[in-house]
Amino acid sequence: MAKTPFLLRGHARADLVAIRKYTIETWGNDQWLSYKKILLQKLQSLADDPEIGIQLKDVADNAYRFPLKDQVVYYLKRKSDVVIVGILSNSMAPEQHVLRQQDLTQD
């Protein structure tokens, strides 16, 4: 079965850079490499089966979130791919970080 592509929007890439920096500073590069592998596998799983997440109908019909360890992944399900719009700490308020109109409307 072909894998569904996923894209990381600019904000999600920035979130990933921050997670990387924090993980390396706190636990070292080996831990980052281990976590990165798990994270990329989970992002691919979300792309392959996006409806396993929790739908955010108050945001958009195609908006979802999925808890992953200490983060929550926010993403959009589209016809041929999934767009990751944010990867936030559980303690962060998503409305201040992820729910950006340009992420919801750009194809």
C-alpha positions in Angstrom: 0.0 0.0 0.0 1.3 3.4 -0.9 2.0 5.8 1.8 0.0 9.1 1.9 2.4 12.1 1.8 2.5 14.5 4.7 3.7 18.1 4.6 5.1 20.2 7.4 3.9 23.8 7.3 6.4 26.5 8.3 5.0 26.7 11.9 5.1 22.9 12.3 8.8 23.0 11.1 9.5 25.7 13.6 7.8 23.6 16.3 10.0 20.6 15.3 13.1 22.7 15.5 12.2 23.8 19.0 11.5 20.2 20.1 14.8 19.1 18.7 16.7 21.9 20.4 15.0 21.2 23.8 15.5 17.4 23.5 19.2 17.7 22.6 19.9 20.2 25.4 18.0 18.2 28.0 18.7 14.6 27.1 21.3 14.6 24.3 21.5 13.8 20.6 20.9 10.1 20.9 17.5 10.7 22.6 16.6 13.2 19.9 17.4 10.7 17.2 15.2 8.1 18.9 12.3 10.5 19.4 12.6 11.8 15.9 12.2 8.3 14.5 9.1 7.7 16.6 7.7 11.1 15.7 8.2 10.6 12.0 6.6 7.2 12.2 3.6 8.6 14.0 3.3 11.5 11.5 3.2 8.9 8.7 0.6 6.9 10.5 -1.5 10.0 10.8 -1.1 10.7 7.1 -2.1 7.1 6.2 -5.1 7.2 8.6 -5.9 10.8 9.5 -9.3 10.0 11.0 -7.6 8.4 14.0 -7.2 11.9 15.4 -9.8 14.0 17.1 -11.7 16.1 14.6 -11.8 19.9 15.3 -15.1 20.8 13.6 -15.1 24.2 15.3 -11.9 25.0 13.4 -12.6 23.3 10.0 -14.2 20.1 8.8 -10.7 18.7 7.8 -8.9 19.8 11.0 -7.7 17.2 13.5 -5.5 16.9 16.6 -3.7 13.8 17.9 -1.9 13.5 21.3 1.6 12.1 21.1 3.6 11.8 24.3 4.2 15.3 25.6 3.0 17.0 22.4 -0.2 17.4 20.4 0.0 17.2 16.6 -2.4 19.5 14.7 -3.1 18.6 11.1 -5.4 19.0 8.1 -6.7 16.1 6.1 -6.8 16.9 2.4 -7.7 14.8 -0.7 -4.2 13.6 -1.5 -2.1 14.4 1.6 -2.0 15.6 5.2 -0.7 19.0 6.3 0.9 19.1 9.7 0.3 22.7 11.0 1.7 22.4 14.5 3.3 20.2 17.0 2.7 21.8 20.4 3.4 20.9 24.0 0.4 19.6 25.9 0.5 22.7 28.0 0.4 25.2 25.2 -2.9 26.9 24.1 -3.5 25.9 20.4 -5.5 29.0 19.6 -2.5 31.1 20.1 -0.1 29.0 18.1 -1.7 26.6 15.6 -5.0 27.8 14.4 -3.8 30.2 11.8 -6.1 31.1 8.9 -3.4 30.7 6.2 -2.7 27.2 7.4 -6.4 26.3 6.9 -6.9 27.9 3.5 -3.6 27.2 1.6 -3.5 24.2 -0.7 
